[in-house]
Amino acid sequence: MTKHMMKVDCPFAGDTMLVEITYNFRQGRPAVMYLRNGDPGYPADPHEVEFVSVRPLAQLTFPAELQKMLDEWADLYLADDEGFERAADIALDDLVRF
């Protein structure tokens, strides 16, 4: 797994705030129907994204109760299709770059 970060606008308390989400990424692999020697191949393994942490970029300190809510939101964002795809795209770009 590799660690990556992305900046996201979080809808929080009726407004939005810019946050930085840190996450782990494991690249999947495509399915292979048959191996070169004719043996059966293997199924695809999807990409995996795992939430690590989130922090607001506008404030240095954040109350623990609100941090817990922010953690829950970020975890759900990464589980959602939009957040997952964005996280995977950023991680794949990072892997190509390095």
C-alpha positions in Angstrom: 0.0 0.0 0.0 1.1 3.5 -0.7 0.1 6.7 1.2 -1.5 9.6 -0.6 -3.2 12.9 0.2 -5.9 14.9 -1.5 -7.6 18.3 -0.9 -11.4 18.3 -0.8 -14.2 20.8 -0.1 -16.1 19.3 2.8 -19.8 20.5 3.3 -19.7 21.1 7.0 -22.2 23.0 9.2 -24.0 24.6 6.3 -20.8 25.8 4.7 -17.7 24.3 3.0 -14.2 24.0 4.4 -11.1 22.8 2.6 -9.7 19.6 4.2 -6.8 17.3 3.4 -7.6 13.6 3.4 -4.8 11.1 3.9 -5.4 7.6 2.6 -3.7 4.3 1.7 -4.0 3.0 -1.8 -3.5 -0.5 -3.2 -3.5 -0.8 -7.0 -5.7 -3.6 -8.3 -5.0 -5.7 -11.4 -7.1 -6.5 -14.4 -8.6 -9.9 -15.0 -6.8 -12.4 -17.3 -8.9 -15.0 -19.0 -6.1 -17.3 -20.0 -2.4 -17.5 -19.3 0.1 -17.7 -22.2 0.4 -21.4 -21.8 -3.4 -21.8 -22.1 -4.1 -22.4 -18.4 -7.1 -20.6 -16.9 -6.3 -17.0 -15.8 -7.5 -15.2 -12.7 -10.2 -12.7 -11.8 -9.7 -8.9 -11.4 -8.6 -7.4 -8.2 -10.1 -3.9 -7.7 -8.2 -0.9 -6.3 -8.4 -0.4 -2.6 -8.7 2.9 -0.8 -8.4 3.0 3.0 -9.0 6.2 5.1 -6.2 7.2 7.4 -6.9 10.8 8.6 -8.4 14.2 7.7 -7.5 17.7 8.8 -9.0 21.1 8.1 -6.6 23.4 6.3 -8.1 26.6 7.6 -7.6 26.0 11.3 -4.7 24.7 13.4 -6.9 23.2 16.2 -10.2 21.5 15.9 -12.5 20.3 18.8 -12.4 16.5 19.3 -16.2 16.2 18.8 -16.1 18.0 15.4 -12.9 16.1 14.4 -14.8 12.8 14.9 -17.6 14.0 12.6 -15.1 15.1 10.1 -13.4 11.7 10.2 -16.7 10.0 9.6 -17.5 12.3 6.7 -14.1 11.7 5.1 -14.4 7.9 5.5 -17.8 7.9 3.9 -16.5 10.2 1.1 -13.8 7.7 0.2 -16.3 4.9 0.2 -18.6 6.8 -2.2 -18.1 6.4 -5.9 -17.0 10.0 -6.5 -14.5 10.1 -3.7 -13.2 6.6 -4.4 -12.6 7.4 -8.1 -10.9 10.7 -7.3 -8.7 9.1 -4.7 -7.7 6.3 -7.1 -7.0 8.7 -9.9 -4.7 10.8 -7.7 -2.9 7.8 -6.4 -2.4 6.3 -9.9 -1.1 9.7 -11.1 1.3 9.8 -8.1 2.6 6.3 -8.9 3.3 7.2 -12.5 5.1 10.3 -11.5 7.5 8.6 -9.1 
